[in-house]
Amino acid sequence: MRKRTKSRECALQMLYQMDIRRAAPTEIVKEFWDHQESSEEIRQFANELFTGTVERLPEIDPLIASHAENWNLHRMAVIDRNILRLGVFELLHLTDVPPKVSINEAIELAKRFGDSESGKFINGILDAIHKRPDQ
């Protein structure tokens, strides 16, 4: 598995834990890395993704909600909601990652961790956010 793909997976796992446990982000990061072996490069990018996503949730969640027709953000599957959050953060704030890569990586996470329809769901919302007129 490529390093950035592994970092995304780690960031997703931290977002999932934070969503479920409602613990402080600093606590999540510390506990996660206490039980996870990985290179410094993987840790750095995972922490950047996690921290950036958490810091921008007030911007990210309404954007997802406005593009998820007939879906309430808090009724989405926890894993799908957090893949979307991670994907939106990448689309909006990581200029060194092409949008197509961000969307494809999110779809792959959905296929790996979500249910059989998660990939299509994630793709539809992220694509709509990427193509929005104010972008």
Number of C-alpha atoms within 10 A of each C-alpha: 6 7 15 16 17 16 24 26 21 24 27 26 20 24 28 19 18 19 15 10 10 11 11 9 18 11 10 20 21 10 12 16 14 9 8 10 10 13 10 9 12 21 22 13 19 25 19 16 25 25 17 16 23 18 12 14 15 10 14 19 17 12 15 21 15 14 16 19 9 8 12 11 16 10 8 12 13 17 20 24 20 25 30 25 27 25 30 29 22 22 22 14 14 15 9 8 12 11 19 13 13 19 24 16 18 30 25 18 21 24 16 13 17 18 12 11 10 22 20 12 15 26 19 16 22 27 16 14 21 17 10 10 7 6 7
